[in-house]
Amino acid sequence: MAAPRWFLERLPPRPLDGELWLGRGRFEALSGLVRRAQPDEGAWQAVQFQVFELPAAGGRFAERAAALQSLCREVGWPALQALPQRPVADRAALQRQLDAVLAAGGEGLVLHRADAPQATGRGPWLFKHKPLHDAEALVLAHLPGQGRLAGQVGAVQVRSDGGAVFAIGTGFSDAERERPPAVGQRITFTHRGFTAGGVPRFASYLRVAGPA
């Protein structure tokens, strides 16, 4: 990734964990922007660095989140934003918060334990809470596997009922890769929303579809 020098120079001199953000529904535009060999100075004016962790800090997550909010206020740069962390009292409150995020065009929530130590990767202290959808598609072709999957089906190319053509490579057992759904057969898959081009995101095979 090639970011403008002025963007990098405004960041505080300490490790930060977060994501670049251009706006809801603009992931593809951001992906194209950060892959450019030479940064588009004008387009980067709209990019934010939304941070959610201080990797080098100790203490509990709630304490680190408060320190992160304080750090971003001190920097005073609109492009550097500490994501708000809100406690929820119970499952009903969590569902209301998720519904509000989805209604605003978001994908879901990331849940942290307030007493979690600083750690990398997933664990019992952090997980993503997103709705899981299912849909059906028609199998168009079998795509060969590579590496561990050599000699088996690595993915199936499908066409969704909405007309999107894409590949599904996850969700299959080894037995299903040996005898995959046949070309011309309909399958059910799960996904987590759609890209701007209408392609299901994080599509995963679920089962052969039943009769209509």
C-alpha atoms as one frame of an Amber mdcrd trajectory, in Angstrom:
protein
   0.000   0.000   0.000   1.265   3.459  -0.915  -0.214   6.169   1.302   0.593
   9.865   0.859   3.425  11.101   3.023   1.236  13.794   4.561  -1.203  11.083
   5.718   1.508   8.979   7.350   3.151  11.984   8.995  -0.073  12.915  10.798
  -0.285   9.539  12.556   0.968   9.395  16.167   4.347   7.642  16.655   2.984
   4.537  18.356   1.429   1.256  17.167  -2.259   1.475  16.252  -4.621  -1.278
  15.137  -7.522  -0.289  12.911  -8.854  -0.112   9.373  -8.854   2.430   6.583
 -12.392   3.589   5.825 -13.899   5.491   2.921 -17.574   5.096   3.749 -20.212
   2.395   3.980 -20.641   0.479   0.780 -17.333   1.770  -0.611 -15.025  -1.158
   0.142 -14.255  -1.779  -3.541 -13.376   1.887  -4.078 -11.062   1.836  -1.057
  -9.464  -1.418  -2.179  -8.691   0.077  -5.559  -7.307   3.232  -3.963  -4.842
   1.492  -1.643  -3.578  -0.817  -4.406  -2.367   2.075  -6.563   1.420   2.218
  -6.936   1.260   6.009  -6.651  -1.273   7.377  -4.156  -4.126   9.513  -5.449
  -3.562  12.567  -3.251  -7.042  13.970  -3.807  -8.889  10.719  -3.104  -6.924
  10.156   0.103  -8.426  13.377   1.500 -11.625  11.375   2.141  -9.918   8.390
   3.806 -10.133   7.851   7.559  -8.043   5.572   9.751 -10.550   4.166  12.227
  -8.669   2.601  15.138  -9.876   0.181  17.797  -6.789  -1.050  19.663  -3.453
   0.060  21.141  -1.281  -3.038  20.556   1.620  -1.950  22.767  -0.508  -0.850
  25.717  -1.322  -2.995  28.723  -4.347  -3.125  30.958  -7.882  -4.215  30.166
  -9.576  -3.525  26.848 -11.883  -0.947  28.442  -8.834   0.951  29.692  -7.086
   0.775  26.339 -10.237   1.962  24.563 -10.408   4.992  26.852  -6.717   5.734
  26.231  -7.304   5.466  22.494 -10.161   7.966  22.620  -7.917  10.350  24.559
  -5.059   9.916  22.070  -7.261  10.716  19.077  -8.661  13.790  20.802  -5.102
  15.005  21.451  -4.102  14.502  17.821  -7.192  16.428  16.733  -7.169  15.170
  13.145 -10.568  14.229  11.649  -8.996  11.445   9.570  -7.916   9.628  12.754
 -10.964   8.317  14.568 -11.191   6.054  17.616 -14.187   3.788  17.081 -16.741
   4.139  19.894 -17.004   1.190  22.267 -20.399   0.784  23.948 -21.275  -1.727
  26.678 -24.487  -3.721  26.272 -26.556  -4.880  29.205 -28.092  -8.029  27.727
 -28.935  -9.916  24.523 -31.911  -7.694  23.790 -29.735  -4.583  23.948 -27.156
  -6.278  21.727 -29.812  -7.106  19.141 -31.086  -3.510  19.153 -27.555  -2.252
  18.582 -27.026  -4.737  15.738 -30.346  -3.773  14.134 -29.393  -0.092  14.261
 -26.030  -0.745  12.594 -27.613  -2.878   9.860 -30.317  -0.271   9.228 -27.591
   2.341   8.727 -25.857   0.176   6.125 -23.266  -1.505   8.347 -22.318  -5.183
   8.260 -22.373  -6.046  11.948 -20.601  -5.609  15.273 -17.252  -6.600  16.749
 -17.645  -7.663  20.369 -14.865  -7.329  22.950 -14.708  -8.423  26.548 -14.132
  -5.304  28.618 -11.582  -7.124  30.780  -9.649  -8.639  27.872  -5.845  -8.357
  27.850  -4.072  -7.149  24.746  -3.706 -10.090  22.346  -3.486 -10.739  18.625
  -5.921 -12.814  16.609  -9.299 -14.222  17.525 -10.081 -15.722  20.886 -12.742
 -15.881  23.588 -12.264 -12.151  24.141 -13.282 -11.014  20.637 -15.607 -12.130
  17.865 -17.654 -10.720  15.009 -21.431 -10.602  15.279 -22.982 -10.480  11.807
 -26.214 -11.752  10.274 -25.870 -14.837   8.113 -28.074 -15.088   5.024 -28.741
 -18.053   2.771 -29.629 -18.227  -0.901 -29.612 -20.633  -3.821 -27.508 -20.836
  -6.964 -27.029 -23.010 -10.033 -23.740 -24.927 -10.384 -22.031 -23.972 -13.665
 -18.639 -25.672 -13.376 -16.171 -27.451 -11.092 -12.870 -25.641 -10.449  -9.790
 -27.775  -9.624  -8.222 -27.612  -6.196  -4.595 -26.793  -5.477  -2.158 -27.745
  -2.733  -3.926 -29.940  -0.179  -6.969 -30.024  -2.451  -5.090 -31.169  -5.565
  -7.100 -33.852  -7.319 -10.328 -32.670  -5.725 -12.782 -29.911  -6.471 -11.435
 -26.661  -5.055 -14.543 -24.599  -5.771 -17.723 -24.570  -7.786 -18.606 -21.773
 -10.151 -22.234 -20.804  -9.711 -24.856 -18.329 -10.900 -27.131 -16.870  -8.248
 -30.812 -16.224  -8.797 -29.863 -12.559  -9.084 -27.588 -13.321 -12.043 -24.190
 -12.960 -10.337 -21.561 -15.507 -11.414 -18.923 -16.312  -8.767 -17.023 -19.172
  -7.140 -17.722 -20.874  -3.821 -14.712 -22.634  -2.341 -15.500 -23.006   1.341
 -17.994 -25.046   3.320 -17.287 -28.374   1.597 -16.243 -31.505   3.456 -13.566
 -33.722   1.924 -16.276 -36.179   0.912 -18.242 -33.404  -0.808 -15.123 -32.334
  -2.681 -14.714 -35.912  -3.928 -18.343 -35.988  -5.106 -19.407 -32.350  -5.483
 -22.836 -31.099  -6.536 -23.271 -31.811 -10.230 -23.180 -29.169 -12.923 -26.775
 -28.074 -13.436 -27.712 -28.823  -9.834 -28.958 -26.140  -7.463 -27.238 -25.582
  -4.134 -27.898 -23.545  -1.017 -25.098 -21.323   0.270 -24.655 -18.837   3.075
 -23.279 -15.323   2.712 -22.873 -12.057   4.578 -24.396  -9.462   2.315 -23.302
  -8.280  -1.111 -20.532  -6.332  -2.768 -21.346  -3.138  -4.654 -21.505  -5.294
  -7.785 -24.145  -7.592  -6.308 -21.856 -10.577  -5.620 -22.521 -12.391  -2.308
 -19.747 -11.771   0.208 -18.037 -14.654   2.066 -20.153 -17.233   0.272 -19.943
 -20.736   1.777 -21.506 -23.980   0.562 -24.271 -25.308   2.791 -26.052 -28.186
   1.002 -27.712 -29.367  -2.165 -30.947 -27.418  -2.563 -34.204 -29.259  -2.092
 -36.943 -29.387  -4.714 -38.632 -26.085  -5.493
